[in-house]
Amino acid sequence: MPALHDAAFRETLRTRLKALRPDAKRKWGKMSLDQMLWHVASGLETSVGRRPTKPMKAPLPRPIMRFLVINAPWPKGAPTMPEIVAKGQYDVEAERKRCLDLIDEMVKKDLDGPWPVHPILGNMRGVQHSKLQGKHVDHHLKQFGA
């Protein structure tokens, strides 16, 4: 899976985000489109260091968990951090804009610079955050057929 810092991959994700119709139906899971966009934006906020999260116990040693989450396929309905579980209704267009803006903010960060500690995966390099969030956005776009 390419990273968000890969310009061609990033532009594909941005195009897919922009193409999502407000009446898009999910193929799996429980989230509505507005909740998915809020959830994805909240994940991006975690990687740019703007969403405080509590450290959580990983079900496997963190290096193994990090490797699997970044490199292995994700099942539909995979568990998520409680802080980024959507619990209400959100404005689709506002959340879409937030996602797009956060993608832009994230790719301005230097991959070799400091990055936040992930609450489950622990210390991660910039490229790992970039791959994780690229995979996360892609996963949820597929959830809504984009």
N, C-alpha and C positions, 0 to 999 in steps of 0.2 A: 504494500500500500504506500503510495507516495505521501510525502509530507505536505502540509499547508504551505510551506515555504517554496514548494515547487510551483512555479508560476502557471504552467499549463494545467496542472491538476487543480490548483486553486481557482482558476478561471472557470473550469468545468463545474466545480462545486457552486461557484457564485451564479453561473448561468442556471443551474438546476434549482437553486434557492429562489431565484427571481421568477422562474417558470411555475413554481408551485401555485396552484389555484386555491383560493380560499375554501372551495368545496371539496378539496382532495380528501379521499377516504384512505384510511390506514389499511394495510394488508395484514398486519398483525399487531398485537399489543393493545393497550388500553388508552393511550394518549390520543387526544384530538390534535389537529394540525397546530392550533395555537399553543397547546401545551408542549408539543414536540419542539416548536421553535423556541419557546422559553427555555426548555430543558437543554437544547443544544447551545443556546447563548450562555446559559449558566455554566455549562461545561467549559466553554471558551473563557469565561470570566475566571474560572478556577486556574486555567493555565496562564493567564496574564497577571494573576495575582490580585484580582479585584473581588473575589468571592472567598471570604474566609470559610474554611472548612475544618472540622475537628479530625485529628488523626483517627484512623480506623484500623482495626485488626484485619490483616489480609488472611484469606483462607489458606494461602500457601506462602512460603518464604517470599519476601518482596521481589528479589531478583527473578525468581521463577514466574511469579504473578505478572510482573512488568513485561517479561518476555512474551508470555502467553497473550496478554491483553493487546500488546502492540502487534504481534505477529500471527496469532492464530485466528481463524474465522470466529466471528461472534454469533452465538445462537440468537434466534428471535426471542425477545423477552428476557434478555440477560439482566441480572440485577444491577442496580445503580446506587450511587451514593444518595443517602436521604436528603442532603442539602439541595440536590438538583432534581428532586421529584416534583413535577408540576402539580399544584393542588388547587387550581382555580381556572378561571377563564382569562384569556389575555387577548390583546389586540393583535391580530395576525400581522398587519402591516408594520406595526411598531416592533414586534418581535423579529420579523424578517429583517428590518433595517438594523436592529440590534445585532443580529447574527452577522450580517454583512460588515457592519462597522467593527465588530470584534475580530473578525477574520483579518481585516485590514490592520487593526491594532496589533494583533498577534504577530503578523509577518513583519512588522517593523522592529520587533525584538531581535536582537542579535542571537543567533543560534549558539554562539560560544559564550554568551553573557550569562548572568545569573537568572535562574528560573525558580518558580515556587516549588516547594516540596509537595508532591501529590499526597492527599490524605490516605490513600490505600497503597499506591505504588511506590511511595517514598521519593528519594532523591532521583530526579530525572534531568537529563541533558535537554537542551533546546530541541534537538532533532527528535527526541523521544516525545516531547510534548507536541511537537508539530505533527508527527505521525499519528499520535493518539487522537488528536482533535480532527485531523483529516479523516481518519477512519470513523470517528464518531459522527461527524457530519454526514459522510457518505452512507453510513448504516441507516441513519434516520431518514435521509432522502429516499433511500430504497424502500423504507417502511411505507412511504407515501407515494410510491410509484414514480419518483422523479430521478 
